[in-house]
């Protein structure tokens, strides 16, 4: 090869290398990948399937599920603090319905210790008392479990009839702000309306006596209370005579009779 060609080839190689060097030096170095934030999680106890109100919960109804730690409030049951929670809660009765995957809150479960659901959900010192109802005396079927009602008594006032000769009917509220535990055998409020034959009420012993007496004296009906004032007054604990002393209105109307 001629010396001139060798010199040209060497110059070309050097130029190419210099171009590559200059090009690589002009580009910034690749940025290091940003670290990916790790989401902190915990295992919480959830329902493995549907759990209905009044259902006895078994171990198969519960399971552990991964949950964001930031969303796991104090009411949730964590595996780190209660690893034996499934065994501990097995046999409890559900006081509320759970959907699959819904976190279990112990406040919605109660240990029945062999008793039924109704005895388990009653407050201390309270009694469950049932009365017969129909569409007219049960607010047209709109009274549902966990609603609050007033109990009304309609009866004939024989003393007023003797004095006036007019058939007189008295209507009065004998119990106020009473919790409905069940309609017939239903203890949940999934239905919009339910025309039942029996309503079970949560009463104190004194209220139970008042209701038993009222059933012998006339017709007992339920008046549904609004959710807005369901907690506006305490349940009455007096009979109908003392109810008048408490200022409860007594409504009377008379029908002229032929003697």
MIZALUM-787630 format. One record per residue: residue number from 1; residue in one letter; chain; y, z, x of N, C-alpha, C in turn. Coordinates in Angstrom, 3 decimals. Atoms other than C-alpha are relative to their C-alpha. Layout:
// MIZALUM-787630
REC     i   aa   ch        n.Y        n.Z        n.X       ca.Y       ca.Z       ca.X        c.Y        c.Z        c.X
REC   NUM    a    A          Y          Z          X          Y          Z          X          Y          Z          X
...
***
This chain:
// MIZALUM-787630
REC     i   aa   ch        n.Y        n.Z        n.X       ca.Y       ca.Z       ca.X        c.Y        c.Z        c.X
REC     1    x    A     -1.188      0.000      0.868      0.000      0.000      0.000      1.229      0.000      0.899
REC     2    x    A     -1.207      0.104     -0.784      3.429     -0.865      1.254      0.763      1.312     -0.033
REC     3    x    A     -0.777     -1.270     -0.046      5.632      2.015      2.363      1.049      0.097     -1.075
REC     4    x    A     -1.043     -0.031      1.026      8.330      1.054     -0.157     -0.561      0.466     -1.327
REC     5    x    A      0.621     -0.388      1.276      5.928      1.445     -3.104     -0.372      1.485      0.004
REC     6    x    A      0.362     -1.414     -0.113      4.736      4.818     -1.816      1.225      0.865     -0.212
REC     7    x    A     -1.233     -0.786      0.151      8.309      6.071     -1.614      0.440      0.019     -1.462
REC     8    x    A     -0.392      0.080      1.426      9.068      4.855     -5.157     -0.905      0.881     -0.850
REC     9    x    A      0.947     -0.801      0.782      5.898      6.529     -6.505      0.273      1.487      0.174
REC    10    x    A     -0.287     -1.417     -0.259      6.748      9.824     -4.803      1.252      0.427     -0.739
REC    11    x    A     -1.254     -0.331      0.691     10.275      9.714     -6.195     -0.230      0.144     -1.516
REC    12    x    A      0.283     -0.047      1.445      8.918      9.040     -9.707     -0.716      1.289     -0.378
REC    13    x    A      0.742     -1.245      0.290      6.484     11.966     -9.531      0.925      1.199      0.071
REC    14    x    A     -0.933     -1.132     -0.145      9.202     14.326     -8.289      0.964      0.046     -1.180
REC    15    x    A     -0.933      0.052      1.125     11.563     13.150    -11.046     -0.652      0.491     -1.285
REC    16    x    A      0.709     -0.441      1.207      8.947     13.682    -13.708     -0.198      1.508      0.007
REC    17    x    A      0.172     -1.456     -0.081      8.187     17.177    -12.444      1.287      0.745     -0.233
REC    18    x    A     -1.298     -0.636      0.187     11.878     18.023    -12.319      0.407     -0.018     -1.474
REC    19    x    A     -0.346      0.099      1.432     12.318     16.805    -15.935     -0.777      1.023     -0.831
REC    20    x    A      0.823     -0.997      0.724      9.435     18.965    -17.151      0.523      1.405      0.230
REC    21    x    A     -0.506     -1.330     -0.350     10.838     22.005    -15.329      1.289      0.297     -0.751
REC    22    x    A     -1.268     -0.208      0.678     14.311     21.521    -16.777     -0.202      0.173     -1.517
REC    23    x    A      0.250     -0.104      1.456     12.931     21.010    -20.311     -0.588      1.345     -0.376
REC    24    x    A      0.628     -1.292      0.301     10.760     24.141    -20.208      0.976      1.155      0.176
REC    25    x    A     -0.954     -1.074     -0.230     13.624     26.235    -18.879      1.077      0.084     -1.066
REC    26    x    A     -1.057     -0.006      1.015     15.975     25.248    -21.728     -0.448      0.649     -1.304
REC    27    x    A      0.499     -0.585      1.242     13.724     26.586    -24.561     -0.157      1.506      0.158
REC    28    x    A      0.160     -1.458     -0.092     13.829     30.337    -25.333     -1.478      0.361     -0.076
REC    29    x    A      1.407     -0.416      0.062     10.550     32.212    -24.880     -0.367      0.372     -1.436
REC    30    x    A      0.425     -0.325      1.371      8.543     32.691    -28.103      0.169      1.488     -0.271
REC    31    x    A     -0.229     -1.399      0.380      9.445     35.879    -29.979     -1.325      0.697     -0.248
REC    32    x    A      1.210     -0.792      0.236      6.880     38.614    -30.117     -0.154      0.259     -1.495
REC    33    x    A      0.203     -0.226      1.442      5.326     39.039    -33.611      0.402      1.418     -0.387
REC    34    x    A     -0.411     -1.310      0.481      6.807     41.870    -35.650     -1.222      0.795     -0.477
REC    35    x    A      1.142     -0.809      0.448      4.444     44.760    -36.299     -0.037      0.081     -1.521
REC    36    x    A      0.188     -0.070      1.448      3.028     44.813    -39.858     -0.079      1.464     -0.415
REC    37    x    A     -0.007     -1.392      0.466      3.803     48.046    -41.718     -1.293      0.302     -0.746
REC    38    x    A      1.237     -0.415      0.646      0.654     49.875    -42.793      0.328      0.900     -1.198
REC    39    x    A     -0.234     -0.773      1.211      0.742     51.152    -46.419     -0.916      1.210     -0.018
REC    40    x    A      0.795     -1.224      0.026     -0.358     54.743    -46.584     -0.656      0.145     -1.380
REC    41    x    A      0.737     -0.110      1.253     -3.040     55.246    -49.238     -0.809      1.290     -0.032
REC    42    x    A      0.877     -1.153      0.206     -5.099     58.078    -50.680     -1.005     -0.364     -1.080
REC    43    x    A      0.988      0.172      1.061     -8.181     58.271    -52.866      0.313      0.980     -1.117
REC    44    x    A     -0.263     -0.855      1.153     -7.441     59.577    -56.368     -1.098     -0.223     -1.034
REC    45    x    A      1.045      0.059      1.024     -9.748     60.272    -59.281      0.506     -0.795     -1.196
REC    46    x    A     -0.376      0.838      1.133     -9.658     57.627    -62.023     -1.186     -0.115     -0.947
REC    47    x    A      1.057      0.245      0.981    -11.620     56.739    -65.143     -0.733     -1.289      0.370
REC    48    x    A      0.782      1.201     -0.307    -14.445     54.306    -64.473     -0.166     -0.909     -1.208
REC    49    x    A      0.069      0.779      1.239    -14.395     53.124    -68.101      0.863      0.653     -1.052
REC    50    x    A     -0.765     -0.599      1.094    -12.864     53.896    -71.472     -0.505      1.409     -0.283
REC    51    x    A      0.313     -1.376      0.390    -12.754     57.612    -72.277      0.786      0.284     -1.265
REC    52    x    A     -0.643     -0.225      1.287    -12.022     58.458    -75.906      0.370      1.473     -0.171
REC    53    x    A     -0.371     -1.381      0.333    -10.380     61.558    -77.340     -1.219      0.731     -0.538
REC    54    x    A      1.122     -0.799      0.444    -12.954     64.288    -77.821     -1.316     -0.311      0.694
REC    55    x    A      1.235      0.379     -0.694    -15.496     62.646    -75.510     -0.328      0.996      1.094
REC    56    x    A      0.459     -0.833     -1.106    -17.551     64.819    -73.203     -0.099     -0.878      1.246
REC    57    x    A     -0.098      0.827     -1.208    -16.826     63.455    -69.718     -1.168      0.324      0.931
REC    58    x    A      1.090     -0.154     -0.963    -19.768     62.889    -67.389      0.439     -0.511      1.361
REC    59    x    A     -0.327      0.478     -1.329    -19.839     62.121    -63.690      0.109     -1.510      0.079
REC    60    x    A     -0.060      1.464     -0.007    -20.409     58.435    -64.472      1.307     -0.539     -0.561
REC    61    x    A     -1.272      0.429      0.569    -17.087     58.312    -66.294      1.146      0.093      1.007
REC    62    x    A     -1.045     -0.228     -0.988    -15.167     59.183    -63.111     -0.365     -0.686      1.312
REC    63    x    A      0.231      0.592     -1.315    -14.754     57.480    -59.732      1.263      0.165      0.840
REC    64    x    A     -1.139     -0.058     -0.913    -12.505     57.506    -56.663      0.552     -1.402      0.184
REC    65    x    A     -0.649      1.295     -0.195     -9.990     54.692    -56.221      1.144      0.165      0.991
REC    66    x    A     -1.095     -0.006     -0.975     -7.527     53.801    -53.466      1.329     -0.147     -0.726
REC    67    x    A     -1.268     -0.044      0.708     -3.975     54.555    -54.537      1.117      0.152      1.027
REC    68    x    A     -1.122     -0.195     -0.930     -0.584     54.225    -52.766      0.420      1.470      0.040
REC    69    x    A     -0.321     -1.420     -0.132      0.260     57.656    -51.399      1.353      0.331     -0.616
REC    70    x    A     -1.327     -0.263      0.547      3.892     57.315    -52.472     -0.011      0.108     -1.511
REC    71    x    A      0.071     -0.026      1.461      2.814     56.849    -56.099     -0.948      1.063     -0.513
REC    72    x    A      0.959     -1.024      0.409      0.224     59.626    -56.140      0.734      1.326     -0.167
REC    73    x    A     -0.751     -1.221      0.273      2.130     62.440    -57.801     -0.875      1.239      0.066
REC    74    x    A      0.701     -1.282     -0.105      1.205     66.091    -57.831     -1.038      0.178     -1.102
REC    75    x    A      0.942     -0.164      1.108     -0.614     65.717    -61.168     -1.305     -0.755      0.219
REC    76    x    A      1.216      0.750     -0.275     -3.177     63.306    -59.688     -0.931      0.819      0.890
REC    77    x    A      1.020     -0.733     -0.752     -6.405     64.601    -58.203     -0.367     -0.803      1.238
REC    78    x    A      0.263      0.692     -1.255     -6.761     63.659    -54.525     -1.347      0.426      0.583
REC    79    x    A      1.309     -0.274     -0.595    -10.055     63.388    -52.732      0.119      0.922      1.203
REC    80    x    A     -0.160     -0.829     -1.195     -8.650     65.049    -49.621      0.074      1.477     -0.339
REC    81    x    A     -0.151     -1.404      0.378     -7.848     68.248    -51.491     -1.119      0.501     -0.905
REC    82    x    A      1.076     -0.408      0.916    -10.680     68.240    -54.058     -1.143     -1.002      0.060
REC    83    x    A      1.086      0.986     -0.132    -13.670     66.273    -52.788     -1.107      0.171     -1.036
REC    84    x    A      1.052     -0.246      0.991    -15.961     67.868    -55.417      0.530     -0.090     -1.427
REC    85    x    A     -0.634      0.020      1.313    -13.678     67.079    -58.359     -0.891     -0.628     -1.070
REC    86    x    A      0.859      0.646      1.000    -16.203     64.777    -60.081     -1.011      0.997     -0.547
REC    87    x    A      0.971     -0.999      0.451    -18.821     67.521    -60.193      0.686      1.131     -0.762
REC    88    x    A     -0.707     -1.097      0.646    -16.214     70.099    -61.189      0.440     -0.353     -1.421
REC    89    x    A     -0.531      0.408      1.302    -14.863     68.086    -64.121     -1.065     -0.547     -0.936
REC    90    x    A      1.075      0.481      0.863    -18.196     66.797    -65.415     -0.293      1.046     -1.067
REC    91    x    A      0.221     -0.910      1.110    -18.810     68.302    -68.832      1.265      0.384     -0.733
REC    92    x    A     -1.257     -0.283      0.688    -15.115     68.600    -69.715      0.135     -0.895     -1.224
REC    93    x    A     -0.295      0.782      1.198    -13.814     67.334    -73.036      1.397     -0.583      0.140
REC    94    x    A     -1.278      0.691     -0.152    -11.023     64.776    -73.062      0.913      0.307     -1.181
REC    95    x    A     -0.996     -0.264      1.039     -7.894     65.769    -74.970      0.878     -1.210     -0.258
REC    96    x    A     -0.772      1.232      0.154     -6.431     62.257    -74.587     -0.887     -1.164      0.436
REC    97    x    A      0.766      1.186     -0.368     -7.720     58.715    -74.205      0.406     -0.485      1.393
REC    98    x    A     -0.230      0.581     -1.321     -8.065     57.122    -70.736     -0.506     -1.438     -0.002
REC    99    x    A      0.427      1.384     -0.191     -8.254     53.416    -69.893     -0.692     -0.143      1.347
REC   100    x    A      0.657      0.194     -1.293    -10.440     52.043    -67.065      1.021     -0.099      1.130
REC   101    x    A     -0.899      0.005     -1.140     -8.739     52.705    -63.727      1.185      0.929     -0.127
REC   102    x    A     -1.135     -0.913      0.189     -6.250     55.177    -65.191     -0.259      1.312      0.737
REC   103    x    A      0.198     -1.264     -0.716     -5.730     58.263    -63.000     -0.301      1.148     -0.964
REC   104    x    A      0.372     -1.154      0.805     -7.311     61.429    -64.352      0.993      1.133      0.249
REC   105    x    A     -0.871     -1.185     -0.078     -4.900     64.278    -65.083     -0.730      1.164     -0.642
REC   106    x    A      0.815     -1.125      0.460     -6.594     67.616    -65.426      0.578      0.648     -1.244
REC   107    x    A     -0.605     -0.585      1.193     -4.107     68.716    -68.092     -0.523     -0.647     -1.275
REC   108    x    A      0.540      0.695      1.163     -5.732     66.156    -70.407     -1.483      0.269     -0.204
REC   109    x    A      1.399     -0.391      0.143     -9.186     67.677    -69.922     -0.064      1.496     -0.258
REC   110    x    A      0.161     -1.421      0.266    -10.472     71.010    -71.116     -1.477      0.347      0.088
REC   111    x    A      1.370     -0.484     -0.111    -13.587     72.991    -70.329     -0.387      0.673     -1.301
REC   112    x    A      0.385     -0.516      1.316    -15.373     73.627    -73.613     -0.981      1.159      0.102
REC   113    x    A      0.993     -1.068     -0.181    -18.069     75.954    -72.199     -1.000      0.034     -1.146
REC   114    x    A      1.014      0.095      1.039    -20.541     74.702    -74.786      0.560     -0.138     -1.397
REC   115    x    A     -0.587      0.134      1.326    -18.097     74.645    -77.713      0.344     -1.456     -0.288
REC   116    x    A     -0.378      1.340      0.384    -17.077     71.565    -79.659      1.451     -0.295      0.328
REC   117    x    A     -1.361      0.443     -0.336    -13.875     69.588    -79.284      1.059      0.800     -0.747
REC   118    x    A     -1.027     -0.667      0.793    -12.006     71.271    -82.107      0.275      1.400      0.509
REC   119    x    A     -0.186     -1.350     -0.528    -12.611     74.771    -80.762      0.660     -0.032      1.373
REC   120    x    A     -0.549      0.088     -1.350    -11.630     73.569    -77.289      1.497     -0.270      0.001
REC   121    x    A     -1.413      0.374     -0.019     -8.223     72.167    -78.242      0.891      0.995     -0.733
REC   122    x    A     -0.813     -0.986      0.711     -7.098     75.077    -80.411      0.702      0.918      0.986
REC   123    x    A     -0.726     -0.945     -0.825     -4.407     77.220    -78.873     -0.518      1.417     -0.206
REC   124    x    A      0.449     -1.387      0.086     -5.055     80.877    -78.237      0.556      0.649     -1.257
REC   125    x    A     -0.402     -0.671      1.216     -4.965     82.837    -81.475      0.155     -0.895     -1.205
REC   126    x    A     -0.175      0.943      1.098     -4.869     79.697    -83.638     -1.319     -0.252     -0.716
REC   127    x    A      1.150      0.295      0.829     -7.235     78.615    -86.401      0.084     -1.436     -0.506
REC   128    x    A      0.059      1.335      0.596     -8.366     75.217    -87.706     -0.410      0.150     -1.457
REC   129    x    A      0.246     -0.135      1.430     -8.163     75.058    -91.503      0.133     -1.372     -0.648
REC   130    x    A      0.007      1.311      0.641     -8.996     72.021    -93.627      0.392      0.122     -1.466
REC   131    x    A     -0.360      0.078      1.410     -7.522     71.060    -96.986     -0.297     -1.405     -0.499
REC   132    x    A      0.241      1.300      0.606     -8.297     68.250    -99.378      1.326     -0.723     -0.219
REC   133    x    A     -1.188      0.825      0.210     -5.778     65.404    -99.514     -0.406     -1.316     -0.645
REC   134    x    A      0.194      1.365      0.466     -5.389     61.990   -101.084      1.256     -0.788      0.319
REC   135    x    A     -1.167      0.832     -0.336     -2.846     59.175   -100.968      1.305      0.659     -0.427
REC   136    x    A     -1.224     -0.626      0.501     -0.332     61.196   -103.012      0.346      1.257      0.788
REC   137    x    A     -0.272     -1.269     -0.680     -0.698     64.543   -101.224     -0.040     -0.123      1.514
REC   138    x    A      0.075      0.203     -1.442     -1.189     63.055    -97.752      0.979     -1.034      0.516
REC   139    x    A     -1.063      0.927     -0.425      2.024     60.975    -97.445     -0.488     -1.435      0.073
REC   140    x    A      0.422      1.389      0.099      0.314     57.766    -98.450     -0.898     -0.473      1.118
REC   141    x    A      0.867      0.383     -1.109     -2.081     57.831    -95.503      0.707     -0.143      1.322
REC   142    x    A     -0.747      0.129     -1.245      0.667     57.887    -92.889     -0.051      1.261      0.855
REC   143    x    A      0.192     -1.197     -0.816     -0.191     61.402    -91.700     -1.190     -0.242      0.921
REC   144    x    A      1.020      0.270     -0.993     -2.169     61.016    -88.482     -0.217      1.231      0.881
REC   145    x    A      0.205     -1.106     -0.936     -3.728     63.425    -85.971      1.148      0.107      0.999
REC   146    x    A     -1.095     -0.361     -0.917     -1.096     65.119    -83.749      1.379     -0.149     -0.626
REC   147    x    A     -1.278     -0.019      0.700      1.645     64.562    -86.346      0.349      1.436     -0.377
REC   148    x    A     -0.476     -1.288      0.493      3.739     67.484    -87.599      0.370     -0.149     -1.470
REC   149    x    A     -0.231      0.078      1.438      3.971     68.247    -91.317      0.541      1.329     -0.518
REC   150    x    A     -0.295     -1.182      0.803      5.423     70.689    -93.812     -1.021      0.051     -1.124
REC   151    x    A      0.966     -0.177      1.080      3.027     72.117    -96.393      0.760      0.477     -1.233
REC   152    x    A     -0.687     -0.312      1.247      4.325     72.160    -99.966     -0.987      0.484     -1.048
REC   153    x    A      0.792     -0.505      1.120      2.989     74.064   -102.964      0.741     -0.293     -1.293
REC   154    x    A     -0.531      0.220      1.342      3.594     72.901   -106.541     -0.864      0.784     -0.974
REC   155    x    A      0.744     -0.882      0.910      2.629     75.428   -109.244      0.824      0.274     -1.246
REC   156    x    A     -0.680     -0.393      1.224      3.461     76.562   -112.742      0.502      1.428      0.140
REC   157    x    A     -0.600     -1.331     -0.018      5.783     79.555   -113.052     -0.185      0.606     -1.391
REC   158    x    A      0.334     -0.552      1.314      4.218     81.493   -115.912      1.029      1.012     -0.475
REC   159    x    A     -1.009     -0.977      0.400      6.844     84.230   -115.866      1.218     -0.697     -0.606
REC   160    x    A     -1.125      0.745      0.544      9.616     81.697   -116.401     -0.348     -0.625     -1.340
REC   161    x    A      0.422      0.588      1.265      7.602     80.061   -119.173      0.052      1.026     -1.125
REC   162    x    A     -0.042     -1.046      1.023      7.280     83.372   -121.022      1.438      0.305     -0.412
REC   163    x    A     -1.384     -0.364      0.282     11.001     84.000   -120.748      0.764     -1.107     -0.707
REC   164    x    A     -0.796      1.120      0.520     12.247     80.529   -121.700     -0.719     -0.837     -1.037
REC   165    x    A      0.751      0.870      0.894      9.451     78.925   -123.672     -0.090     -1.422      0.479
REC   166    x    A      0.038      1.339     -0.601      9.677     75.948   -121.369     -1.030     -0.004      1.120
REC   167    x    A      0.972      0.141     -1.086      6.837     74.792   -119.163      0.753     -0.280      1.301
REC   168    x    A     -0.771      0.065     -1.239      8.204     75.331   -115.642     -0.925     -0.203      1.184
REC   169    x    A      0.767      0.301     -1.212      6.839     73.852   -112.422      0.886      0.286      1.208
REC   170    x    A     -0.724     -0.393     -1.205      7.900     75.246   -109.053     -0.583     -0.739      1.193
REC   171    x    A      0.431      0.660     -1.237      7.753     73.317   -105.756      0.735      0.644      1.161
REC   172    x    A     -0.617     -0.684     -1.135      8.379     75.024   -102.431     -0.762     -0.293      1.284
REC   173    x    A      0.612      0.142     -1.318      7.724     74.670    -98.710     -0.543      1.365      0.405
REC   174    x    A      0.605     -1.280     -0.375      5.277     77.397    -97.689     -0.298      0.086      1.499
REC   175    x    A      0.249      0.024     -1.441      4.569     76.320    -94.080      0.777     -1.165      0.601
REC   176    x    A     -0.838      1.038     -0.621      6.786     74.338    -91.711     -0.495     -0.344      1.399
REC   177    x    A      0.271      0.479     -1.366      6.191     72.243    -88.601     -1.422      0.318      0.445
REC   178    x    A      1.411     -0.264     -0.258      2.402     72.400    -88.691     -0.639     -1.216      0.668
REC   179    x    A      0.674      1.091     -0.713      0.303     70.350    -86.293     -1.270     -0.406     -0.724
REC   180    x    A      1.211      0.550      0.591     -2.354     68.068    -87.774     -1.015     -0.257      1.114
REC   181    x    A      1.035      0.166     -1.027     -5.550     68.275    -85.725     -0.870     -1.216     -0.255
REC   182    x    A      0.921      1.099      0.304     -7.664     65.693    -87.529      0.201     -0.439     -1.445
REC   183    x    A      0.107      0.535      1.353     -7.901     63.467    -90.585     -1.458     -0.407     -0.188
REC   184    x    A      1.446      0.112      0.127    -11.489     63.599    -91.841     -0.643      0.391      1.339
REC   185    x    A      0.611     -0.292     -1.294    -13.548     63.403    -88.622      0.705     -0.705      1.153
REC   186    x    A     -0.740      0.750     -1.013    -10.932     61.395    -86.730      1.014      0.900      0.678
REC   187    x    A     -0.923     -0.844     -0.756     -9.031     63.181    -83.961      0.951     -0.811      0.855
REC   188    x    A     -0.953      0.826     -0.748     -7.189     60.205    -82.433      0.958     -0.653     -0.971
REC   189    x    A     -1.043      0.595      0.827     -4.110     58.389    -83.682      0.112     -1.505      0.227
REC   190    x    A     -0.032      1.431     -0.272     -5.095     54.798    -82.981      0.359     -0.797     -1.252
REC   191    x    A     -0.297      0.719      1.229     -4.925     53.714    -86.623      1.447      0.236     -0.410
REC   192    x    A     -1.366     -0.134      0.498     -1.524     53.083    -88.169      0.018      0.845     -1.268
REC   193    x    A      0.113     -0.780      1.223     -2.569     54.507    -91.542     -1.454      0.343     -0.229
REC   194    x    A      1.364     -0.417      0.316     -5.590     56.397    -92.727      0.048      0.901     -1.231
REC   195    x    A      0.050     -0.793      1.218     -6.086     57.589    -96.298     -1.291      0.804      0.037
REC   196    x    A      1.169     -0.846     -0.133     -8.452     60.459    -95.666     -0.155      0.925     -1.186
REC   197    x    A      0.283     -0.967      1.059     -9.967     63.087    -97.908      0.241      1.432      0.467
REC   198    x    A     -0.164     -1.344     -0.548     -9.491     66.053    -95.575      0.954     -0.036      1.180
REC   199    x    A     -0.893     -0.181     -1.144     -6.738     67.139    -93.208     -0.269      1.369      0.596
REC   200    x    A      0.229     -1.263     -0.704     -7.401     69.815    -90.587      1.283      0.384      0.706
REC   201    x    A     -1.275     -0.477     -0.521     -4.344     71.882    -89.645     -0.219      1.137      0.987
REC   202    x    A      0.028     -1.094     -0.971     -3.669     74.233    -86.730      0.942      1.096     -0.499
REC   203    x    A     -0.759     -1.073      0.616     -2.540     77.579    -88.171     -0.238      1.323      0.706
REC   204    x    A      0.213     -1.379     -0.406     -2.017     81.168    -87.188     -0.851      0.679     -1.084
REC   205    x    A      0.770     -0.697      1.040     -4.230     83.693    -89.032      0.816      0.268     -1.261
REC   206    x    A     -0.842     -0.261      1.169     -1.302     84.604    -91.302      0.257     -1.278     -0.784
REC   207    x    A     -0.205      1.276      0.685     -0.611     80.963    -92.072     -1.262     -0.426     -0.736
REC   208    x    A      1.267      0.343      0.655     -4.305     80.451    -92.876     -0.144      0.760     -1.312
REC   209    x    A      0.044     -0.788      1.228     -4.072     83.272    -95.443      0.953     -0.581     -1.047
REC   210    x    A     -0.983      0.588      0.916     -0.943     81.718    -96.952     -0.529     -1.277     -0.626
REC   211    x    A      0.527      1.262      0.503     -2.622     78.330    -97.280     -1.161      0.236     -0.961
REC   212    x    A      1.132     -0.292      0.881     -5.799     79.814    -98.806      0.491      0.485     -1.361
REC   213    x    A     -0.565     -0.480      1.259     -3.705     81.618   -101.429      0.654     -1.135     -0.771
REC   214    x    A     -0.696      1.102      0.662     -1.644     78.514   -102.147     -0.975     -0.946     -0.681
REC   215    x    A      0.993      0.911      0.587     -4.749     76.451   -102.830     -0.517      0.530     -1.327
REC   216    x    A      0.449     -0.593      1.258     -5.686     78.879   -105.598      1.103     -0.009     -1.060
REC   217    x    A     -1.123     -0.128      0.926     -2.217     78.828   -107.172      0.518     -1.332     -0.508
REC   218    x    A     -0.520      1.282      0.454     -1.457     75.135   -107.428     -0.449     -1.141      0.882
REC   219    x    A      0.312      1.211     -0.753     -1.417     71.727   -105.764      0.724      0.050      1.336
REC   220    x    A     -0.551     -0.018     -1.351     -0.895     71.585   -102.003      0.157     -1.437      0.487
REC   221    x    A     -0.269      1.339     -0.521      0.683     68.486   -100.401      0.602      0.117      1.389
REC   222    x    A     -0.542      0.059     -1.358      1.730     67.453    -96.903      1.217     -0.907      0.025
REC   223    x    A     -1.204      0.812     -0.188      5.211     66.180    -96.035      0.138     -0.301      1.482
REC   224    x    A     -0.047      0.418     -1.403      5.354     64.194    -92.794      1.389      0.237      0.574
REC   225    x    A     -1.270     -0.264     -0.676      8.064     65.308    -90.369      0.319     -1.126      0.988
REC   226    x    A     -0.437      0.982     -0.985     10.096     62.966    -88.171     -0.300      0.511      1.405
REC   227    x    A      0.183     -0.386     -1.392      9.364     62.934    -84.462      1.261      0.622      0.584
REC   228    x    A     -1.263     -0.491     -0.544     13.043     63.688    -83.885      0.219      1.479     -0.265
REC   229    x    A     -0.193     -1.416      0.289     12.839     67.115    -85.523     -1.310      0.771     -0.038
REC   230    x    A      1.299     -0.667      0.016      9.188     67.961    -84.990      0.035      1.329      0.726
REC   231    x    A     -0.084     -1.244     -0.764     10.208     70.663    -82.513      1.273      0.783     -0.308
REC   232    x    A     -1.280     -0.622      0.288     13.377     71.774    -84.252     -0.109      1.404     -0.552
REC   233    x    A      0.152     -1.349      0.502     11.951     74.906    -85.822     -1.419      0.473      0.236
REC   234    x    A      1.305     -0.575     -0.257      9.051     77.260    -85.249     -0.824      0.001     -1.273
REC   235    x    A      0.831     -0.056      1.195      6.052     77.271    -87.604      0.249      1.280     -0.782
REC   236    x    A     -0.193     -1.180      0.834      6.521     79.606    -90.535     -1.245      0.863      0.017
REC   237    x    A      1.131     -0.917     -0.032      4.314     82.690    -90.540      0.012      0.935     -1.202
REC   238    x    A     -0.088     -0.870      1.155      5.171     84.124    -93.942     -0.645     -0.651     -1.206
REC   239    x    A      0.548      0.560      1.225      3.667     83.743    -97.413      1.139     -0.525     -0.854
REC   240    x    A     -1.035      0.665      0.793      5.505     82.053   -100.284      1.056      0.971     -0.477
REC   241    x    A     -0.998     -0.960      0.460      7.214     85.257   -101.472      1.040      0.264      1.076
REC   242    x    A     -0.946     -0.245     -1.079      8.741     85.999    -98.079      0.689     -1.280      0.425
REC   243    x    A     -0.672      1.259     -0.295      9.517     82.295    -97.675      1.318     -0.079     -0.740
REC   244    x    A     -1.256      0.018      0.736     12.146     82.737   -100.364      1.036      0.877      0.696
REC   245    x    A     -0.931     -0.868     -0.696     13.642     85.599    -98.405      0.548     -0.681      1.251
REC   246    x    A     -0.447      0.732     -1.178     13.877     83.252    -95.417      0.954     -1.128     -0.388
REC   247    x    A     -0.972      0.999      0.426     16.048     80.925    -97.533     -0.599     -1.351     -0.279
REC   248    x    A      0.610      1.286      0.327     13.522     78.185    -98.268      0.268     -0.313     -1.472
REC   249    x    A     -0.358      0.378      1.364     14.599     76.285   -101.371     -1.234     -0.090     -0.878
REC   250    x    A      1.030      0.134      1.020     12.501     76.518   -104.524      0.532     -0.941     -1.066
REC   251    x    A     -0.430      1.008      0.961     12.762     73.463   -106.783     -0.769      0.208     -1.291
REC   252    x    A      0.627     -0.220      1.289     12.095     73.956   -110.485      0.395     -1.123     -0.950
REC   253    x    A     -0.364      0.855      1.107     11.950     71.630   -113.439     -0.822      0.431     -1.204
REC   254    x    A      0.649     -0.495      1.211     11.061     72.397   -117.033     -0.274     -1.115     -0.985
REC   255    x    A      0.384      0.926      1.052      9.356     70.557   -119.872     -0.105      0.809     -1.293
REC   256    x    A     -0.009     -0.732      1.270     10.014     71.716   -123.422     -1.347     -0.151     -0.697
REC   257    x    A      1.292      0.013      0.687      6.810     72.684   -125.210      0.165      0.566     -1.404
REC   258    x    A     -0.012     -0.507      1.374      6.078     73.405   -128.861     -0.890      1.219     -0.089
REC   259    x    A      0.738     -1.255      0.068      4.977     76.982   -129.442     -0.483      0.219     -1.441
***
